[in-house]
Amino acid sequence: MATQIIFTVDLDSFVVEGGSFDQPSAVGHPKMLVSKDKATSTSHDGDYHVPVQVEEQVQVWLEDVSRRPSVIIAPVRFIAHSWQGEDGVIKTFVTGTPSDPATQINVLGNDTPLALPSFMEEHAEAYGFDYDTDTQSKWSDDTEPFLEYWKSGGVMAGKDGVPKSPRIHTPYVTLAIGDSVGLLNYGIEFAVYVNGKSKGYFWFDPYINVLA
């Protein structure tokens, strides 16, 4: 089972300029769409604690709320911030500069609340159409077989082609939740490009609620 979280980012609502990769600008929590195994999604505000099961896979996506094809929003960093277990104690994963980040992620002793995230791309269902260079467009006369369907004859110009594999790649981040119950506060840093030009880097800090 996997939970999909899609944050619908309203770029027009941003009141700050984008920062750099290492100094992104903070923005409010975007609204989100949540689904299980890509079933029908439900809409929630940005402060919603998304419920997931222990040992479940979580996929986090970001998309332009207006779905403009000229806009790319890509997650570029996942920050594990804090974990609040069943005892109610909030434990911070990293404070300052840890000497061993692999150890710092393990705030629960032998239990690691989450695995190392992976940054992935999914092919969208959008196909291009490439014209065949061997069927160069030219005027043809009425000896062409296709003109049998044109009672009065005529001339025509055409060029055949074939659809290629999807060219649109949708970036997302995926991670495996461990077997511990608790509330994960995490950060997502993302890059924004409009018409191929960078608008900078931003971040926000939502929640995942891990249930038994």
MOHUMO-V47701 format. One record per residue. N is the residue number from 1. RES is the residue in three letters. PSI is psi in radians with two decimals (none if undefined). BURIAL is 1 if it has 9 or more other C-alpha atoms within 8 Angstrom, else 0. Layout:
n | res | psi | burial
N | RES | PSI | BURIAL
N | RES | PSI | BURIAL
//
This chain:
n | res | psi | burial
1 | MET | 2.52 | 0
2 | ALA | 2.51 | 1
3 | THR | 2.28 | 1
4 | GLN | 2.23 | 1
5 | ILE | 2.05 | 1
6 | ILE | 1.96 | 1
7 | PHE | 2.14 | 1
8 | THR | 1.80 | 1
9 | VAL | 2.17 | 1
10 | ASP | 1.63 | 1
11 | LEU | -0.52 | 0
12 | ASP | -0.29 | 0
13 | SER | -0.15 | 0
14 | PHE | 2.34 | 0
15 | VAL | 0.08 | 0
16 | VAL | 2.69 | 0
17 | GLU | 2.68 | 0
18 | GLY | 2.54 | 1
19 | GLY | -2.74 | 1
20 | SER | 3.07 | 1
21 | PHE | -0.73 | 0
22 | ASP | -0.13 | 0
23 | GLN | 1.18 | 0
24 | PRO | 2.80 | 1
25 | SER | 2.39 | 1
26 | ALA | 2.42 | 0
27 | VAL | 2.90 | 1
28 | GLY | 2.89 | 0
29 | HIS | 2.08 | 1
30 | PRO | 2.76 | 1
31 | LYS | 2.81 | 1
32 | MET | 2.74 | 1
33 | LEU | 2.28 | 1
34 | VAL | 2.35 | 1
35 | SER | 2.83 | 1
36 | LYS | 2.20 | 1
37 | ASP | 0.65 | 0
38 | LYS | 0.52 | 0
39 | ALA | -2.98 | 0
40 | THR | 2.30 | 0
41 | SER | 2.76 | 1
42 | THR | 2.60 | 0
43 | SER | 2.45 | 0
44 | HIS | 2.78 | 1
45 | ASP | 3.00 | 1
46 | GLY | -0.26 | 1
47 | ASP | 0.05 | 0
48 | TYR | 2.32 | 0
49 | HIS | 1.74 | 1
50 | VAL | 2.09 | 0
51 | PRO | 2.28 | 0
52 | VAL | 2.84 | 1
53 | GLN | 2.74 | 1
54 | VAL | 2.58 | 1
55 | GLU | 0.51 | 0
56 | GLU | 2.70 | 1
57 | GLN | 2.39 | 1
58 | VAL | 2.31 | 1
59 | GLN | 2.25 | 1
60 | VAL | 2.16 | 1
61 | TRP | 2.77 | 1
62 | LEU | 2.37 | 1
63 | GLU | 2.65 | 1
64 | ASP | 2.25 | 1
65 | VAL | -0.48 | 0
66 | SER | -0.07 | 0
67 | ARG | 0.77 | 0
68 | ARG | 2.25 | 0
69 | PRO | -0.30 | 0
70 | SER | -0.09 | 0
71 | VAL | 2.28 | 1
72 | ILE | 2.22 | 1
73 | ILE | 2.00 | 1
74 | ALA | 2.24 | 1
75 | PRO | 2.33 | 1
76 | VAL | -0.19 | 1
77 | ARG | 2.42 | 0
78 | PHE | 2.21 | 1
79 | ILE | 2.01 | 0
80 | ALA | 1.96 | 1
81 | HIS | -1.10 | 1
82 | SER | 2.82 | 1
83 | TRP | 2.19 | 1
84 | GLN | 1.88 | 1
85 | GLY | -2.98 | 1
86 | GLU | -0.35 | 0
87 | ASP | -0.06 | 0
88 | GLY | -0.04 | 0
89 | VAL | 2.23 | 0
90 | ILE | 2.14 | 0
91 | LYS | 2.22 | 0
92 | THR | 2.31 | 1
93 | PHE | -0.87 | 1
94 | VAL | 2.25 | 1
95 | THR | 2.20 | 0
96 | GLY | -2.44 | 0
97 | THR | 1.78 | 0
98 | PRO | 2.55 | 0
99 | SER | -0.39 | 0
100 | ASP | 1.54 | 0
101 | PRO | -0.56 | 0
102 | ALA | -0.54 | 0
103 | THR | -0.67 | 0
104 | GLN | -0.54 | 1
105 | ILE | -0.37 | 1
106 | ASN | 1.37 | 1
107 | VAL | -0.06 | 1
108 | LEU | 0.48 | 0
109 | GLY | -2.03 | 0
110 | ASN | -0.17 | 0
111 | ASP | 2.17 | 1
112 | THR | 2.09 | 1
113 | PRO | -0.48 | 1
114 | LEU | 2.70 | 0
115 | ALA | 2.97 | 1
116 | LEU | 2.19 | 0
117 | PRO | 2.71 | 1
118 | SER | 2.48 | 0
119 | PHE | 2.14 | 1
120 | MET | 3.01 | 0
121 | GLU | 2.44 | 0
122 | GLU | 2.38 | 0
123 | HIS | 2.20 | 1
124 | ALA | 2.77 | 1
125 | GLU | 1.16 | 0
126 | ALA | 1.94 | 0
127 | TYR | 2.49 | 1
128 | GLY | 2.97 | 1
129 | PHE | 2.03 | 0
130 | ASP | 2.18 | 0
131 | TYR | 2.47 | 0
132 | ASP | 2.15 | 1
133 | THR | -0.30 | 0
134 | ASP | -0.09 | 0
135 | THR | 1.00 | 0
136 | GLN | 2.34 | 0
137 | SER | 2.31 | 0
138 | LYS | 2.78 | 0
139 | TRP | 2.37 | 0
140 | SER | 2.64 | 1
141 | ASP | -3.00 | 0
142 | ASP | 0.19 | 1
143 | THR | -0.18 | 0
144 | GLU | 2.38 | 0
145 | PRO | -0.61 | 0
146 | PHE | -0.50 | 0
147 | LEU | -0.03 | 1
148 | GLU | -0.43 | 0
149 | TYR | -0.11 | 0
150 | TRP | 1.81 | 0
151 | LYS | -0.57 | 0
152 | SER | 0.18 | 0
153 | GLY | -2.88 | 0
154 | GLY | -3.08 | 0
155 | VAL | 2.79 | 0
156 | MET | 2.86 | 0
157 | ALA | 2.33 | 0
158 | GLY | 2.91 | 0
159 | LYS | 2.07 | 1
160 | ASP | 2.94 | 0
161 | GLY | 3.14 | 0
162 | VAL | 2.59 | 0
163 | PRO | 2.46 | 0
164 | LYS | 3.04 | 1
165 | SER | 2.75 | 0
166 | PRO | 2.39 | 1
167 | ARG | -0.23 | 1
168 | ILE | 2.22 | 0
169 | HIS | 2.15 | 1
170 | THR | 2.02 | 1
171 | PRO | 2.56 | 1
172 | TYR | 2.96 | 1
173 | VAL | 2.43 | 1
174 | THR | 2.56 | 1
175 | LEU | 2.70 | 1
176 | ALA | 2.25 | 1
177 | ILE | 2.51 | 1
178 | GLY | -2.81 | 1
179 | ASP | 0.39 | 1
180 | SER | 2.49 | 1
181 | VAL | 2.36 | 1
182 | GLY | 3.14 | 1
183 | LEU | 2.09 | 1
184 | LEU | 2.13 | 1
185 | ASN | 2.10 | 1
186 | TYR | 2.90 | 1
187 | GLY | 2.54 | 1
188 | ILE | 2.10 | 1
189 | GLU | 2.42 | 1
190 | PHE | 2.62 | 1
191 | ALA | 2.55 | 1
192 | VAL | 2.26 | 1
193 | TYR | 2.34 | 1
194 | VAL | 2.14 | 1
195 | ASN | 0.66 | 0
196 | GLY | -0.02 | 0
197 | LYS | 2.37 | 0
198 | SER | 2.35 | 0
199 | LYS | 0.13 | 1
200 | GLY | -2.99 | 1
201 | TYR | 2.51 | 1
202 | PHE | 2.92 | 1
203 | TRP | 2.78 | 1
204 | PHE | 2.98 | 1
205 | ASP | 1.53 | 1
206 | PRO | -2.93 | 1
207 | TYR | 2.60 | 1
208 | ILE | 2.25 | 1
209 | ASN | 1.89 | 1
210 | VAL | 2.12 | 1
211 | LEU | 2.76 | 1
212 | ALA | none | 0
//
